[in-house]
Amino acid sequence: MTIIYDPLHAKYLDEADTREELTRVYDLCHGCRLCFKFCPSFPTLFSYIDAHDDQDAGKMTPAQQDHVADECFQCKLCYVNCPYTPGIHEWALDFPRLMLRVDAMRRANGQVSTRSKITTAMLGRTDALGMAATSSGPIANKVMGAKPGS
C-alpha cells in the first residue's frame, strides 16, 4: 500500500495498490464517521461495511468500492472537516484525491464504459454546451410555440 496522491507517481494507476489504499481509507472513515452528512459516498460506504458482522472494510468488493467513489462529487467538504489530512495527521487521509485516483485508475485500466467516457467528455465542455444551448433557444421557442419575451 502506498499513500499516493501524485498522478505522476509510478504506482498511482496501479489497481492493487489503489484498492489497498481504498481499504485503508474506508476503514479509517468508517471508524470516524464525521463526514456522514456531506455527500452520498459516506452513507453508502458505511452501509457496505456495516453489512459485515466484523465491519471489515477489506471485505468490500471492487464494485462496492467503485460505487462509493462514483457517489463522490468532489465538494471537498470531507477534506475540510477531516482530522486526518496530510500535514495534520500521520494517517495522511485525502478522500477527494483518492476518489480522483480511483477514477483515473479505472479509466487507465479500461473499467469505464464508453457511454460514461462520452458523457464526461461532453459535459466537461461547459463553454461548448453554453453556446449550443444559447443558439438552440430560438429554435426551441418556435417548436414549443412560445411567444417572444415569454
C-alpha positions in Angstrom: 0.0 0.0 0.0 1.2 3.4 -0.9 -0.2 6.8 0.2 0.0 8.4 -3.2 -1.8 11.5 -4.4 0.7 12.5 -7.1 -0.7 11.5 -10.5 2.9 11.3 -11.9 3.9 8.6 -9.4 4.6 5.1 -10.9 2.0 3.4 -8.6 -0.7 6.0 -9.0 -2.7 3.9 -11.5 -1.8 0.5 -10.0 -5.1 -1.2 -9.3 -3.9 -3.4 -6.4 -2.2 -0.5 -4.7 -5.2 1.7 -5.2 -7.6 -0.9 -3.8 -5.4 -1.4 -0.8 -5.4 2.3 -0.1 -9.2 2.4 -0.5 -9.5 -0.3 2.1 -7.2 1.7 4.5 -9.1 4.9 4.0 -12.5 3.4 4.0 -11.7 1.7 7.3 -10.5 5.0 8.9 -13.6 6.8 7.6 -15.8 4.1 9.0 -14.2 4.5 12.4 -14.6 8.2 12.4 -17.9 8.9 10.7 -17.5 12.6 10.9 -18.4 13.1 7.2 -21.7 11.1 7.2 -23.7 14.2 6.3 -21.6 15.7 3.5 -22.3 13.5 0.4 -23.9 10.2 -0.6 -20.5 8.5 -0.6 -20.3 8.2 3.2 -23.7 6.7 4.0 -23.1 4.2 1.1 -19.7 3.4 2.5 -21.0 2.9 6.0 -23.8 0.7 4.8 -21.5 -1.6 2.9 -19.1 -2.0 5.8 -21.9 -2.3 8.4 -23.4 -5.2 6.4 -20.5 -7.4 7.6 -20.6 -8.7 11.2 -16.9 -7.8 11.8 -17.3 -4.4 10.0 -14.2 -5.1 7.9 -13.6 -2.6 5.1 -11.4 -5.2 3.4 -14.5 -7.3 2.6 -15.9 -4.8 0.3 -15.9 -5.9 -3.4 -14.2 -3.7 -6.0 -17.7 -2.9 -7.4 -18.7 -1.6 -3.9 -15.5 0.4 -3.6 -16.2 1.9 -7.0 -19.8 2.7 -6.1 -18.6 4.7 -3.2 -16.1 6.5 -5.4 -18.8 7.2 -8.1 -21.0 8.9 -5.5 -18.3 11.5 -4.6 -19.0 14.8 -6.4 -15.7 16.5 -5.3 -17.3 19.1 -3.0 -14.3 18.6 -0.7 -16.3 19.2 2.5 -14.9 15.9 3.9 -11.4 17.2 3.4 -12.0 20.5 5.1 -13.5 18.7 8.1 -11.3 15.7 8.3 -9.0 15.5 11.3 -6.6 13.1 9.5 -5.5 15.1 6.5 -1.9 15.2 5.2 0.2 17.6 7.2 -2.1 17.4 10.2 -2.1 13.7 11.0 0.2 10.8 10.3 -2.6 8.9 8.5 -2.5 11.4 5.7 -6.1 10.8 4.5 -7.2 12.8 1.5 -10.6 11.3 0.5 -11.3 13.6 -2.5 -7.9 13.0 -4.1 -8.2 9.3 -3.5 -11.6 9.4 -5.3 -9.8 11.1 -8.2 -7.1 8.4 -8.1 -9.8 5.7 -8.3 -11.4 7.4 -11.3 -8.0 7.7 -13.1 -7.1 4.1 -12.3 -10.4 2.8 -13.6 -10.1 4.8 -16.8 -6.5 3.7 -17.3 -7.5 0.1 -16.8 -10.4 0.2 -19.2 -13.1 -0.2 -16.5 -15.2 2.8 -17.6 -17.9 2.4 -20.1 -17.8 4.2 -23.5 -21.1 5.9 -22.5 -19.5 7.3 -19.4 -16.5 8.5 -21.3 -18.6 10.3 -23.9 -20.9 11.8 -21.2 -17.9 13.1 -19.3 -16.3 14.5 -22.4 -19.5 16.3 -23.4 -20.5 17.7 -20.0 -16.9 18.7 -19.3 -17.0 21.2 -22.2 -19.2 23.9 -20.5 -18.3 26.6 -23.0 -19.4 24.5 -25.9 -22.6 23.4 -24.1 -23.4 27.0 -23.3 -23.0 28.1 -26.9 -25.1 25.2 -28.1 -27.9 25.9 -25.6 -27.9 29.6 -26.4 -28.1 29.1 -30.1 -30.9 26.4 -29.8 -33.1 28.7 -27.7 -34.9 30.4 -30.6 -35.4 27.1 -32.3 -36.9 25.5 -29.2 -39.2 28.5 -28.7 -40.6 28.1 -32.3 -41.1 24.4 -31.8 -42.9 25.0 -28.5 -44.9 27.9 -29.8 -43.6 30.3 -27.2 -44.2 33.9 -27.8 -41.2 36.3 -27.8 -40.4 37.6 -24.4 -42.4 35.0 -22.6 
